[in-house]
């Protein structure tokens, strides 16, 4: 009769182990603490609310061993305004490290041309120029349904 508790315990321990098999990594919908569909203007740092879209800055984060100051853009100056773009532009860029960071978090690019990588995903579209200028990288994250902004990023 002691077998039942042992079998029950074994099955409880096996469930978490089996649950991880074949599980896909969650798709990233932003970078750092900034997420499309979650982040609003009230969550941002210092902002210029006289501009459209509203521009926020001075919120450093780490990207592939680089300290980066993201530029966040919001649809309006209302506290609940939604995040519409994240721009990472930084010098001293180590292209191989940044490229690996992008691929590790988003998978292989959906398109590559002329020094640009594009990641068209369900929750985010990413345009990365590695380098944008000598030793300077520029990475833009936008909503995947923002066709106008995506066209401008691809036209650069």
N, C-alpha and C positions, 0 to 999 in steps of 0.2 A: 504493500500500500504506500510505501514511501516514494514509489516511482512517479506518481501523479504530480506532487509538488516539484520534483526535479524536472519533469518534462515541461511543466507550466513555466518554470523559471527559464529553462532553455529556450522555449518558444518566445518568451518576452525579450530575451537578449538577442535572438536572431532577427526579430522584426526590424529594428533600426539598421542592422547590418544589411539586410536585403533591400530595404527601402532606398539606399543610396546607389544601388546598382543601376546603371543606365540613366541616371537622373541628369538632365541637362542643367548647365550652369545658368542662373538667372541672367536675362539680358539687362545690360546697364542702360539706364535712361538718363544719363548725365555723367557728371564727374565730381569726385569728392562728395561734399554734402549737398551739392546742387543737382536737383532732379526735376525733369519735366513732369508736370502733373502733380507735383508735391510742393516745390519751392515757390513761394510768393514773395512779392516785394518786401513785405515786413520781415522776411527772414534774411535779407541781404545786409550788406555793410553800408558804406558811405555811397550815396547816390546823387546823381544830377537829375532832378525831377523836371527841369525845364526843357529837357531834350525828349524827342520821341524817336525810337523807343527810349524808355528810361534806362540810363546807364548806371551800373553799380560797380564798385571796385574796392580795393584795399582789403581783400580777404584771402591771404596767401594759402596755398595748398601745395602738396608734394606730388609731382608727376615724374615717374621714372628717374628718381634721384635729383630732379630739378625743383627748385622752389619757384612757383609760378603764381602770378597775380592774375586771377581770371577776371575777365570783363563779362558781367552779366547784363543782359538786356531784357526788360519787361515791357509788356504791352501797354501799360499806362502808369500813372503816378498813384493809383489807388493801392492801399495796403494789401489787398487780396489779388492784385494784378499777377497774371501768370508769367512765368519765365518763358521767353521765346528764343533766346540764343545764349550760348556760352562760348566765349572766345578766349583761347589760350594762345598768347603770342609771347615768346620768350627767347632771349639770346643765350649764347653758350650752349646751344642745343646739341646734344649728342644723339644724332639721328638714329643710330642702331638701337639704342636703349628706348627711345620714344616709340619707334616703330614696333619694337617687341611689346611694349606696354599696350599700345593700341591693339595689336593682334591678339594678345593674351586676354584682353577684356572684351573684345568684339568679334574675334575670329578673323579669318582672312578678309581682305578688302573685297568688295563686290566689283570694284573697278580701279585700275591704276593707269595713269598716263601723265607724262610730262612732269614727273616729280610730285605728283599728287596721288593721294589714296582716298578713295571714297568707300564708306561703310554705310550701305543702305539697309537699315534694320527696321523692325516693326515699331520700336519705341523711339528711335533717334536716327538722324542722318548725320554722319561725321565726314567732314572734309579736312584732310590733313596735308599740308605742304611741308615736306621735310627735305631740304630747308626751303623757307620762303625767301631768304637772303642768306648769304654765307653765315653759317652757324646760328641761324635764327629759324625757329619753327613756329608755325601758325596752325592751330587746330580749331575748327568751328564745329559746334554741336547745335543742331536745330531740330525742330519737330519734323517728322517725316512727311507731313502733309503741307509743309510750307514750300510749295512748288516754286514760288517767285524767288525766295532766298536761295534755294538749292540751285536754281538756274544761274543766279549771280555767282555763287561759289564755284560752280563748274566753268563759268566763263572766264575766271581769273587766269 
